[in-house]
Amino acid sequence: MEEKIQHVYIIGAKGIGNYGGYETFLEKLLEYHQNNQQIKYHIACKKNGKGFMDESKLPKAVTLDEDHFTYYNADCFKINVPEKLGSAQAIYYDLASLKECIRQCKENHIKNPIIYVLACRIGPFIGPYVKQVHQLGGKLLVNPDGHEWMRAKWSKPVRKYWKISEAGMVKHADLLVCDSVNIEKYIQTEYAKYHPNTTFIAYGSDIYPSKFKDDDEIFTSWLSQKGLTPFNYYLVVGRFVPENNFETMIREFMKSHSQKDLAIITTQDDKFLAELDEKLHFKQDHRIKFVGTVYNQELLKKIRENAYGYFHGHSVGGTNPSLLEALGSTKLNLLLNVGFNEEVGQDAALYWSKEAGSLAHLIDQADQMSPAQIDEFGQKAKQRIKDAYSWQFIADRYQAIFK
């Protein structure tokens, strides 16, 4: 019967399956709920500009017209964003998406919708819209993401805005879905006066091996092109931004006695790269290799599987997707010792601090580990993903809160 279907509108991601945490989350949620008769998804996507949605690159997506496509059981609609708005584009995009969701609910007589907003970008404006959602019998759910206001890439006024915006979203949300225990604690403590209603649902990952064989030509030619050999490189994967601690990782690797390479898969930022080289002169160290980006997920998984070890320096945010992928694929993981990372890795990883010498010493120790010791870490890491971060487990948790 029609009234049994729960309509869920999700806004805040640029698209489905693009290179980003929310985008991957949407791809997996819709895949795992593709046969779910009780939930009907409606997904807002960015029509233009940086990171726009191109469904022709998304297997199983069906284009209906230039503004609409379907993906499994989801109805997806595109929002046009004026690019002249600069860094305010994200705020415009979320507000325009929210207005469109409410319009669709009214036009199609959808009762009791759930509107799930990913990230806290529209806090100062959310009040009147929440009233409209409540008038429809609906609920506003919010994923507070990580500490956006702490990210080094933002100027002081922008950081101040993010903090105010976070407070507004927490105040008005019917439920906050936190993807990290640490973020949930922070929301409960920082905004105690609002008595926030929170729940914890992690981000997901999988432990299936890559479809590529060891001798697959795409993989072997990538290695030879980059001057790497299997199990003879440490790996870093992440956005090239200061809060991911590239400077510390490169400096410490240069101090270590390792004979292995350091392969860095990251986005391009020539200015930041030049600044780092001026400080560290890493271009003189033949072991350090910036190898560009890898968007082929199977290839990326194969590269992770063949790394001797993985460095994770993320210091801001909740459960980080690239950390989960590393634990699912790389046996030996060396993580920065912040709460978010320790919560995920537990005893399945090794930890370093930003103190001088900490990571360099750990690299030298890791280089001396026996294959049996490394295998044991690999087994623990995979078990950690299986126990707490499998996509099936996470899709089931979302089913429970949406219903």
KESE-530828 format. One line per field, with one value per residue (C-alpha): residue in three letters; x negated, y, z. Coordinates in steps of 0.05 Angstrom, whole numbers, plus 5000, padded with zeros to 4 digits. Layout:
! residues N
res (ala|...)
px (X|...)
py (Y|...)
pz (Z|...)
! end
This chain:
! residues 403
res (met|glu|glu|lys|ile|gln|his|val|tyr|ile|ile|gly|ala|lys|gly|ile|gly|asn|tyr|gly|gly|tyr|glu|thr|phe|leu|glu|lys|leu|leu|glu|tyr|his|gln|asn|asn|gln|gln|ile|lys|tyr|his|ile|ala|cys|lys|lys|asn|gly|lys|gly|phe|met|asp|glu|ser|lys|leu|pro|lys|ala|val|thr|leu|asp|glu|asp|his|phe|thr|tyr|tyr|asn|ala|asp|cys|phe|lys|ile|asn|val|pro|glu|lys|leu|gly|ser|ala|gln|ala|ile|tyr|tyr|asp|leu|ala|ser|leu|lys|glu|cys|ile|arg|gln|cys|lys|glu|asn|his|ile|lys|asn|pro|ile|ile|tyr|val|leu|ala|cys|arg|ile|gly|pro|phe|ile|gly|pro|tyr|val|lys|gln|val|his|gln|leu|gly|gly|lys|leu|leu|val|asn|pro|asp|gly|his|glu|trp|met|arg|ala|lys|trp|ser|lys|pro|val|arg|lys|tyr|trp|lys|ile|ser|glu|ala|gly|met|val|lys|his|ala|asp|leu|leu|val|cys|asp|ser|val|asn|ile|glu|lys|tyr|ile|gln|thr|glu|tyr|ala|lys|tyr|his|pro|asn|thr|thr|phe|ile|ala|tyr|gly|ser|asp|ile|tyr|pro|ser|lys|phe|lys|asp|asp|asp|glu|ile|phe|thr|ser|trp|leu|ser|gln|lys|gly|leu|thr|pro|phe|asn|tyr|tyr|leu|val|val|gly|arg|phe|val|pro|glu|asn|asn|phe|glu|thr|met|ile|arg|glu|phe|met|lys|ser|his|ser|gln|lys|asp|leu|ala|ile|ile|thr|thr|gln|asp|asp|lys|phe|leu|ala|glu|leu|asp|glu|lys|leu|his|phe|lys|gln|asp|his|arg|ile|lys|phe|val|gly|thr|val|tyr|asn|gln|glu|leu|leu|lys|lys|ile|arg|glu|asn|ala|tyr|gly|tyr|phe|his|gly|his|ser|val|gly|gly|thr|asn|pro|ser|leu|leu|glu|ala|leu|gly|ser|thr|lys|leu|asn|leu|leu|leu|asn|val|gly|phe|asn|glu|glu|val|gly|gln|asp|ala|ala|leu|tyr|trp|ser|lys|glu|ala|gly|ser|leu|ala|his|leu|ile|asp|gln|ala|asp|gln|met|ser|pro|ala|gln|ile|asp|glu|phe|gly|gln|lys|ala|lys|gln|arg|ile|lys|asp|ala|tyr|ser|trp|gln|phe|ile|ala|asp|arg|tyr|gln|ala|ile|phe|lys)
px (5000|4977|4979|4929|4874|4828|4803|4731|4700|4624|4588|4517|4476|4454|4477|4474|4409|4365|4298|4320|4346|4419|4421|4394|4442|4502|4478|4472|4537|4577|4543|4557|4629|4643|4697|4725|4800|4811|4766|4768|4706|4702|4631|4609|4548|4506|4521|4460|4394|4340|4357|4423|4461|4450|4494|4466|4405|4449|4464|4539|4561|4616|4622|4694|4679|4625|4650|4671|4644|4658|4609|4636|4699|4679|4707|4650|4658|4606|4598|4566|4516|4492|4416|4405|4423|4353|4347|4421|4442|4448|4497|4538|4538|4564|4618|4642|4643|4683|4734|4741|4753|4808|4838|4840|4872|4927|4939|4941|4980|4924|4939|4887|4824|4755|4707|4635|4584|4511|4465|4482|4477|4546|4556|4572|4628|4658|4712|4769|4757|4760|4829|4852|4823|4860|4925|4918|4913|4840|4774|4706|4646|4576|4507|4460|4398|4332|4307|4314|4299|4230|4206|4143|4167|4220|4207|4227|4294|4313|4294|4337|4395|4387|4388|4452|4482|4467|4502|4564|4568|4560|4614|4666|4652|4702|4645|4569|4537|4463|4414|4364|4371|4325|4369|4431|4396|4376|4447|4476|4425|4417|4492|4521|4567|4606|4614|4595|4625|4566|4550|4486|4482|4412|4389|4379|4327|4316|4262|4270|4203|4192|4217|4147|4099|4026|4006|4063|4034|4070|4039|3969|3963|3986|3931|3876|3898|3892|3827|3858|3854|3904|3895|3837|3875|3913|3977|4016|4085|4123|4140|4079|4097|4057|4101|4083|4012|3973|3917|3906|3911|3861|3813|3813|3806|3745|3716|3728|3677|3728|3704|3777|3813|3869|3925|3973|4041|4073|4107|4065|4047|3985|3982|3984|3934|3885|3892|3878|3817|3789|3794|3773|3735|3769|3757|3684|3707|3716|3761|3817|3865|3927|3965|4028|4100|4130|4205|4209|4233|4209|4140|4137|4156|4101|4050|4072|4066|3995|3971|3921|3957|4007|3998|4061|4051|4123|4134|4203|4270|4308|4299|4255|4271|4198|4180|4234|4211|4140|4160|4199|4141|4073|4044|4001|4031|3994|4045|4040|4061|4125|4191|4225|4170|4161|4236|4234|4166|4165|4111|4109|4061|3997|3999|3954|3958|3938|3878|3811|3783|3847|3867|3795|3781|3846|3827|3760|3795|3846|3790|3762|3828|3834|3885|3922|3929|3953|4004|4031|4044|4077|4125|4143|4156|4203|4239|4248|4283|4326|4349|4366|4362|4391|4439|4493|4491|4494|4551|4590|4580|4606|4666|4682|4679|4716|4772)
py (5000|5070|5098|5046|5076|5123|5179|5200|5262|5267|5333|5358|5310|5335|5270|5195|5157|5218|5223|5239|5210|5230|5212|5142|5134|5149|5100|5044|5061|5059|4996|4959|4985|4973|4920|4956|4965|5006|5066|5112|5155|5224|5251|5322|5327|5385|5401|5444|5470|5434|5362|5364|5299|5263|5201|5174|5153|5118|5046|5029|5102|5117|5188|5213|5284|5336|5348|5278|5207|5144|5101|5035|5056|5129|5189|5238|5311|5363|5432|5489|5529|5600|5592|5667|5654|5627|5593|5609|5558|5502|5544|5562|5489|5462|5515|5506|5430|5437|5484|5434|5376|5414|5435|5362|5339|5391|5379|5303|5303|5266|5260|5251|5257|5250|5303|5282|5339|5319|5371|5435|5490|5525|5532|5607|5597|5530|5553|5571|5509|5462|5492|5474|5403|5395|5421|5363|5316|5306|5304|5337|5292|5321|5289|5338|5312|5330|5396|5437|5501|5474|5462|5502|5517|5566|5639|5662|5693|5629|5586|5630|5620|5544|5544|5587|5544|5480|5507|5525|5456|5421|5466|5451|5377|5325|5274|5281|5221|5222|5178|5177|5165|5224|5271|5247|5262|5330|5348|5325|5365|5428|5437|5409|5469|5445|5374|5345|5278|5239|5170|5138|5104|5096|5104|5037|4998|4928|4875|4844|4837|4878|4847|4859|4800|4811|4810|4853|4900|4962|4950|4929|4986|5036|5010|5013|5082|5108|5070|5027|4953|4911|4913|4961|5026|5062|5095|5159|5172|5235|5306|5351|5397|5419|5384|5317|5329|5316|5361|5317|5252|5273|5305|5243|5195|5234|5226|5151|5100|5064|5037|5036|5089|5136|5138|5196|5193|5261|5319|5371|5436|5466|5524|5479|5432|5489|5513|5443|5434|5501|5477|5404|5399|5331|5333|5316|5251|5200|5157|5208|5201|5243|5196|5237|5215|5146|5145|5072|5041|4971|4997|5039|4977|4937|4992|4991|4915|4918|4973|4953|5002|5059|5128|5163|5235|5262|5304|5334|5300|5239|5168|5177|5136|5129|5101|5048|5030|5024|4977|4935|4929|4945|4899|4950|5018|5075|5126|5194|5185|5228|5203|5193|5148|5108|5096|5063|5028|5005|4950|4935|4992|5027|5100|5161|5232|5299|5303|5305|5235|5197|5174|5166|5118|5080|5072|5043|4995|4976|4961|4909|4872|4799|4777|4739|4803|4842|4787|4790|4865|4852|4801|4846|4905|4865|4838|4909|4928|4865|4876|4950|4981|4934|4969|4917|4932|5007|5001|4961|5015|5068|5024|5024|5100|5116|5068)
pz (5000|4982|5053|5077|5035|5073|5028|5044|5013|5019|5005|5014|4971|4902|4871|4875|4872|4859|4894|4965|5030|5024|4950|4963|5022|4976|4923|4975|5012|4947|4924|4989|4992|4917|4933|4993|4981|5043|5028|4967|4960|4928|4919|4903|4857|4832|4759|4744|4771|4810|4827|4786|4776|4710|4713|4648|4690|4741|4722|4730|4727|4676|4648|4643|4620|4633|4704|4725|4728|4767|4804|4832|4869|4876|4839|4829|4811|4793|4822|4782|4823|4801|4798|4810|4883|4897|4965|4980|4927|4978|5020|4959|4936|5002|5008|4936|4946|5010|4976|4919|4967|5002|4935|4912|4977|4970|4896|4903|4969|5005|5079|5135|5092|5122|5099|5113|5107|5100|5135|5172|5120|5125|5200|5200|5149|5170|5219|5171|5129|5188|5204|5133|5140|5206|5175|5125|5185|5167|5205|5194|5202|5200|5192|5227|5190|5223|5250|5186|5226|5244|5173|5157|5086|5111|5131|5201|5181|5142|5202|5246|5198|5199|5275|5278|5223|5261|5323|5281|5250|5318|5349|5295|5278|5300|5299|5289|5256|5276|5238|5295|5370|5382|5341|5379|5445|5420|5397|5464|5504|5462|5450|5515|5522|5460|5488|5420|5399|5370|5344|5319|5251|5223|5152|5116|5078|5051|5053|4984|4948|4885|4820|4791|4790|4809|4736|4710|4659|4685|4754|4731|4682|4735|4782|4730|4706|4778|4793|4848|4864|4905|4982|4974|4985|5040|5017|5032|5002|5017|4997|4994|5051|5112|5164|5134|5159|5094|5120|5182|5143|5090|5139|5184|5125|5102|5172|5172|5148|5104|5037|5013|4973|4997|4945|4954|4919|4925|4891|4856|4891|4860|4910|4971|4938|4925|4997|5024|4979|5001|5074|5065|4999|4989|4914|4930|4963|4907|4953|4955|4897|4884|4838|4822|4832|4821|4807|4786|4852|4835|4817|4880|4921|4887|4902|4975|4979|4952|4999|5053|5099|5099|5133|5157|5180|5181|5243|5230|5218|5238|5212|5151|5089|5066|5135|5130|5060|5085|5142|5093|5043|5074|5127|5164|5182|5216|5242|5274|5347|5349|5379|5311|5285|5349|5354|5285|5287|5359|5366|5291|5276|5300|5324|5318|5344|5312|5358|5321|5311|5329|5259|5235|5293|5279|5205|5224|5272|5218|5169|5217|5228|5208|5155|5210|5252|5192|5174|5245|5238|5171|5200|5258|5211|5166|5227|5252|5187|5188|5260|5258|5188|5136|5087|5101|5175|5161|5110|5162|5214|5165|5149|5224|5233|5168|5186)
! end
